[in-house]
Amino acid sequence: MILLRALSGAAVAAMFLWTASPVGAGLCSTSSTGARCAVVPKAMQKPLPVVPGVVLERGEYNMVFNVEYVGLEPVEDGWIYMEIEDEIYRVDWRSHEVLSHVTSRYYLF
């Protein structure tokens, strides 16, 4: 019984260190839930399909719904999330201008 308590205390300490570390806290929005996150090395990353400032053609890309479920900030102030080639972007709803790339800051599909 004492060994079990010591192990559970060690597990809690390890989880705290993981979430308090830059890797655990900075790169993964779900680290506080106990979920693990993967980081892709720079050499293996592919170039982004679009860059901020580009205006997207209407009807060509998918809007992302249930954003809270995947760890994204709620939509507000006239912008939405759109998926472009497995990457998530924040896009102005009226003009369809790409405002920012957000996949690397949140949940990876």
Residue pairs with C-beta under 8 A, 6 or more apart in sequence:
15 34
17 24
18 24
18 31
19 25
19 31
19 32
23 37
23 39
24 31
24 37
25 31
27 37
27 39
28 35
28 36
28 37
29 71
29 105
29 106
29 107
30 37
30 71
30 107
31 37
38 108
48 87
48 101
49 84
49 85
49 87
50 56
50 84
50 89
50 98
51 98
51 101
52 98
52 99
52 100
52 101
53 97
53 98
54 97
54 98
55 95
55 96
55 97
55 98
56 82
56 84
56 91
56 96
56 97
56 98
57 96
58 96
61 82
61 83
61 84
62 82
62 83
63 80
63 81
63 82
63 83
64 70
64 72
64 80
64 81
64 82
64 83
64 88
67 73
67 74
67 75
67 81
68 74
70 106
70 107
70 109
71 106
71 107
72 81
72 88
72 102
72 106
72 107
75 81
78 92
78 93
78 94
79 90
79 91
79 92
79 93
79 99
80 90
80 91
80 93
81 88
81 89
81 90
81 91
81 102
82 88
82 89
82 91
83 89
83 109
86 103
86 109
87 101
87 103
88 101
88 102
88 103
88 106
88 109
89 98
89 99
89 100
89 101
89 102
89 103
90 98
90 99
90 100
90 101
90 102
91 97
91 98
91 99
92 99
103 109
